[in-house]
Amino acid sequence: MRITEDAIDGMRSERHRTAGEDARAVAELLREALGRLGFTPDVAMPHGDKDDALFWPVLRGEVTVSGHPMVALGRIPLDSANRLAEILMRAALEEQTKKATTR
């Protein structure tokens, strides 16, 4: 007998099911944001091939044993990680500048 995700989900508490839905929704939001920034789903590239495409990591909405929603971020190629870090740093600096000017 194969255990399906639906069978497992049926045994979870309502809190766990809700947390899982929340985590999956946030993972999807991250996918959408990364897509708008020019990242594409991570696809297997032949070993050694060089490409300028930016790939996002595998994103999964999960729930911890204690019922806390989490988003698992998988591995990401170094070029993509560098670009993502640049984007996040720019956004953080813009946010700091906004806060400083509104004080």
Residue pairs with C-beta under 8 A, 6 or more apart in sequence:
9 17
9 20
12 20
12 63
13 67
15 67
16 63
16 67
19 63
19 67
19 68
19 69
20 61
20 62
20 63
20 69
21 61
22 61
22 69
23 61
23 62
23 63
23 69
23 70
23 71
24 61
25 61
26 61
26 69
26 71
27 59
27 60
27 61
27 71
28 59
28 61
30 56
30 59
30 71
31 41
31 56
31 59
34 56
34 84
35 56
37 54
37 84
37 87
38 54
39 54
39 55
39 56
39 80
39 83
39 84
40 53
40 54
40 55
40 56
41 55
41 56
42 55
42 56
42 57
42 58
42 74
42 76
42 77
43 55
45 51
52 79
54 79
54 80
54 83
54 84
55 76
55 77
55 80
56 76
56 80
56 84
57 73
57 74
57 75
57 76
58 72
58 73
58 74
58 75
59 71
59 72
59 73
59 74
60 71
60 72
60 74
61 69
61 70
61 71
61 72
62 69
62 70
62 71
62 72
63 69
63 70
64 70
76 84
